[in-house]
Amino acid sequence: MDITILDSRVLAGTKYNLRRVSFEYTDRTGQRETQTRYVFDRGNGAAILLYNRAAGTVILTRQFRLPTWLNGNPTGMLVEVCAGELDDEAPEAAIRRETEEEVGFRVGEVMRVFDAYLSPGAATEIVTFFIAEYSAAMKVGEGGGLAAEHEEIEVLEMPYAEAMRMVRSGEIRDARTIMLLLWVRGQIFPYI
């Protein structure tokens, strides 16, 4: 597509920016069109699902997410995979840091499984998805997040089958988590 940015204005922002972007493009018929969109620049992220094949378990987290509360989640609590922002790091380095901070594990080999835009109609963020096997020997701390970032993260270890039941019941509604749980179903836990 032939795209020309006509105007881009930051409407609000400190760490992240909400921009109004006007652009012109050539449509499928060859006509020039002008549109305006609102774009949220929040940086890129990484997410990881820790699994223990022998035990049939996964590590998830539970934490308060204000946007979900504002959109009908009565408690605002969300069960999700360990995830975080890249903060100018490579995705693998960022997810290793987040894994120690959030769930208290120092994992060995991590496998990058895919990248995905989660809300491409409104946000620029692309998330890199990982999986890694964990064991009790890899536990180096309690997790829970960083107090300086006001994180209050509950670490959940549960059977993979229970996590899938929670997806079906609607107790797990985070897209990153659902995507990774479904990915490992075909690759790691095909028998469940």
C-alpha atoms as one frame of an Amber mdcrd trajectory, in Angstrom:
protein
   0.000   0.000   0.000   1.094   3.531  -0.762   0.700   5.328   2.587   1.447
   8.965   3.394   1.282  10.258   6.987  -0.465  13.636   6.924  -0.403  14.391
  10.653   0.659  12.606  13.841  -0.066  14.217  17.205   0.566  12.945  20.705
  -2.704  13.419  22.618  -1.468  12.039  25.917   1.634  10.374  27.142   4.416
   9.992  29.612   5.877   6.498  29.374   3.372   5.498  26.684   1.803   7.673
  24.007  -1.696   7.940  22.602  -1.441   9.461  19.139  -3.956  10.652  16.569
  -2.622   9.808  13.126  -4.121  11.053   9.868  -2.936   9.293   6.744  -3.672
   8.938   3.078  -3.463   5.691   1.166  -4.366   4.181  -2.172  -7.204   1.658
  -1.838  -7.766  -1.497  -3.931  -9.586   0.471  -6.623  -6.706   2.935  -7.013
  -8.524   5.776  -5.256  -6.778   7.908  -2.646  -8.452   7.743   0.780  -7.843
   9.765   3.937  -8.415   8.294   7.409  -7.670   9.198  11.007  -6.900   6.583
  13.656  -5.966   6.637  17.332  -2.848   4.588  18.076  -1.535   3.521  21.473
   2.261   3.104  21.603   3.035   1.048  24.718   6.238  -0.678  23.675   6.754
  -4.334  22.875   6.548  -7.250  25.262   7.323 -10.881  25.917   5.351 -13.696
  27.535   6.344 -17.167  28.725   4.560 -20.303  29.812   6.561 -22.421  32.228
   5.641 -26.103  32.134   6.748 -29.275  33.886   6.153 -32.161  31.504   6.724
 -34.915  34.103   4.371 -33.387  36.671   1.864 -32.157  34.069   1.872 -28.672
  35.609   2.226 -25.043  34.522   3.125 -21.812  36.314   0.672 -18.919  35.953
   0.133 -15.664  37.829  -2.836 -13.780  39.240  -2.860 -10.005  39.503  -5.148
  -6.985  39.368  -5.620  -5.452  35.912  -7.490  -2.136  36.007  -8.605  -2.181
  32.336 -10.380  -5.517  32.884 -12.157  -4.126  35.950 -13.233  -1.077  33.934
 -14.622  -3.460  31.289 -16.757  -5.735  33.434 -14.357  -8.008  35.356 -15.913
  -7.710  38.846 -12.657  -8.293  40.771 -10.188  -7.003  38.204  -8.051 -10.072
  38.894  -6.643 -11.885  35.878  -4.921 -15.259  35.644  -2.159 -15.056  33.075
   1.272 -16.222  31.988   4.388 -14.442  33.163   4.882 -11.439  30.881   6.337
  -7.977  30.716   7.737  -5.129  28.706  11.033  -5.354  26.859  12.460  -2.171
  28.433  15.075  -1.840  25.646  16.157  -5.478  26.074  16.062  -8.326  23.598
  12.892 -10.411  24.092  14.729 -13.416  25.590  16.664 -11.272  28.087  13.471
  -9.458  29.104  11.491 -12.651  29.635  14.280 -14.201  31.709  14.273 -11.085
  33.936  10.469 -11.115  34.201  10.437 -14.838  35.042  12.697 -14.291  38.056
  10.866 -11.152  39.201   7.313 -12.429  38.766   7.455 -16.162  39.516  10.857
 -16.700  41.142  12.328 -19.193  38.656  15.651 -19.024  36.794  14.950 -21.159
  33.748  17.466 -22.872  31.488  16.639 -23.155  27.811  13.742 -21.046  26.556
  12.051 -21.682  23.235  10.706 -18.782  21.174   7.480 -20.066  19.636   5.945
 -17.072  17.814   5.364 -13.309  17.745   1.895 -11.744  17.642   0.138  -8.387
  17.577  -2.602  -8.618  20.207  -4.677  -5.562  19.310  -3.477  -4.401  15.878
  -6.421  -2.083  15.299  -5.349   0.190  18.154  -1.939  -0.716  19.605   1.555
  -0.956  18.124   2.698  -3.636  20.607   4.041  -6.937  19.345   4.578  -9.724
  21.894   7.220 -12.437  21.604   5.973 -15.739  23.044   8.197 -18.291  24.773
   7.897 -21.594  26.594  10.355 -23.172  29.022  10.428 -26.286  31.125  10.802
 -25.716  34.855  11.621 -27.821  37.902  11.699 -27.163  41.644  15.514 -26.919
  41.423  15.154 -23.760  39.297  13.326 -21.830  42.028  15.518 -18.923  43.171
  12.963 -16.728  44.925   9.334 -16.223  45.842   8.425 -14.114  42.811   5.542
 -11.717  43.244   6.961  -8.876  41.171   8.847  -5.760  42.163   7.641  -3.567
  45.015   9.122  -0.543  43.204   6.714  -1.224  40.324   3.807  -1.773  42.751
   3.381  -5.331  41.504   1.409  -7.715  43.661   1.589 -10.976  41.758   0.334
 -14.276  43.105   2.233 -17.270  41.704   0.028 -20.221  40.737   1.303 -23.721
  40.033  -1.458 -25.949  38.721  -2.092 -29.018  36.606  -2.212 -28.216  32.911
  -5.652 -29.876  32.746  -6.908 -27.424  35.399  -5.604 -24.455  33.403  -7.464
 -25.706  30.315 -10.630 -26.169  32.403 -10.233 -22.525  33.502 -10.008 -21.431
  29.861 -13.230 -23.289  29.056 -15.034 -21.878  32.125 -13.925 -18.298  31.425
 -11.729 -18.054  34.527  -8.742 -17.503  32.212  -9.490 -14.720  29.729  -6.041
 -13.370  28.889  -5.260 -13.843  25.177  -1.529 -14.431  25.706  -2.252 -17.159
  28.224  -4.863 -18.875  26.095  -2.561 -18.806  23.061   0.352 -20.383  24.935
  -1.811 -22.970  26.707  -3.229 -24.053  23.356   0.232 -24.125  21.768   1.642
 -26.449  24.440  -1.449 -28.635  24.209  -0.382 -29.707  20.757   3.355 -29.818
  21.474   3.957 -30.669  25.145   0.711 -32.087  26.565  -0.999 -33.793  23.596
  -2.385 -36.501  25.857  -4.518 -34.079  27.926
